[in-house]
Amino acid sequence: LNELLGKACVGLHTMWNEHFGISIVEMMAAGVAPIAHASGGPALDIVGDSEELGLLATTDTDYRDALARLTFEPGAREKRDQMAAAARQSVQERFSEDTFAESFCSALGQVLSPT
């Protein structure tokens, strides 16, 4: 999957108010700059609004403009490559199996520990 996704220049995710957005994380892990809907998990937990890890959009015009920024405008390739590298690093730090296991065990420990 990473090999196939890694051939894309951008990843487009248009689902509104998705609770998480694993496909966005998969795009980012493959080194693809995502353009995702500015709602739910993609906006709050994955991409954020800094434009460091990807772009957010709401309307068809927003999506068009974001695609143009990352494909046709001067410096698009450099911006896309920089965003993709930051996105890949973010996924490795925030969504790896080790990070999940540590977070899960920590949360479970808090619930099960006597007060």
C-alpha positions in Angstrom: 0.0 0.0 0.0 2.8 2.4 0.9 4.4 1.8 -2.5 1.2 2.4 -4.4 0.2 5.5 -2.4 3.8 6.8 -2.6 3.4 7.3 -6.3 0.8 9.9 -5.9 1.7 13.6 -5.7 -1.2 14.5 -3.4 -3.8 12.6 -1.5 -7.4 13.8 -1.6 -9.8 13.0 1.3 -13.3 14.6 1.1 -15.3 12.8 3.8 -17.1 15.3 6.0 -16.8 15.0 9.8 -15.0 11.7 9.8 -14.2 10.6 13.4 -10.5 9.8 12.6 -9.4 9.2 9.0 -7.1 6.2 8.8 -6.7 6.7 5.1 -5.2 10.1 5.7 -2.7 8.6 8.1 -1.9 5.9 5.4 -1.3 8.7 2.8 1.0 10.5 5.2 2.9 7.4 6.1 3.5 6.8 2.4 5.0 10.3 2.1 2.0 11.9 0.3 0.8 15.4 1.1 -2.9 15.2 2.1 -5.7 17.5 1.3 -8.5 16.6 3.8 -11.9 18.0 4.9 -11.6 20.7 7.6 -13.8 18.8 10.1 -13.7 15.9 12.6 -10.5 13.9 13.2 -8.6 15.1 10.1 -8.8 18.7 11.3 -8.4 18.1 15.0 -6.1 15.0 15.3 -4.3 14.4 12.1 -3.6 17.3 9.7 -4.4 20.3 11.9 -4.5 23.8 10.6 -0.9 24.8 10.5 -0.4 23.6 6.8 2.8 21.9 7.9 1.3 18.4 7.5 -1.3 18.9 4.8 -4.0 21.2 3.7 -7.6 21.4 4.8 -10.6 22.3 2.7 -14.4 22.7 3.0 -15.8 23.7 -0.3 -15.2 22.7 -3.9 -13.3 26.0 -4.3 -11.1 25.2 -1.3 -10.3 21.8 -2.7 -9.5 23.3 -6.1 -7.3 25.9 -4.6 -5.5 23.4 -2.4 -4.9 21.1 -5.4 -3.5 24.0 -7.4 -1.2 25.1 -4.6 0.3 21.6 -4.4 0.5 20.8 -8.1 0.6 23.9 -10.4 1.8 27.0 -8.6 5.4 28.0 -8.6 7.2 26.1 -5.8 4.5 23.5 -5.6 6.8 20.5 -5.8 9.0 21.8 -3.0 6.0 22.7 -0.8 4.5 19.2 -1.5 7.8 17.4 -0.7 8.4 19.4 2.5 4.8 18.7 3.6 5.0 15.0 2.8 8.3 14.6 4.7 6.8 16.4 7.8 3.6 14.3 7.4 5.5 11.0 7.3 7.6 12.0 10.4 4.4 13.0 12.3 2.8 9.6 11.5 5.9 7.8 12.8 5.9 9.8 16.0 2.1 9.9 16.7 0.5 6.8 15.2 3.1 4.0 15.3 2.3 0.7 17.0 4.8 1.5 19.8 3.2 4.9 20.5 -0.3 3.3 20.5 0.9 0.6 22.9 2.5 3.1 25.3 -0.6 5.3 25.3 -3.0 2.5 25.7 -1.0 1.0 28.6 -0.7 4.4 30.3 -4.4 5.0 30.0 -5.3 1.5 31.2 -2.9 1.9 34.1 -4.6 5.0 35.2 -8.0 3.3 35.1 -6.8 0.1 36.9 -4.5 1.7 39.5 -5.9 2.0 43.0 -6.5 5.6 44.2 
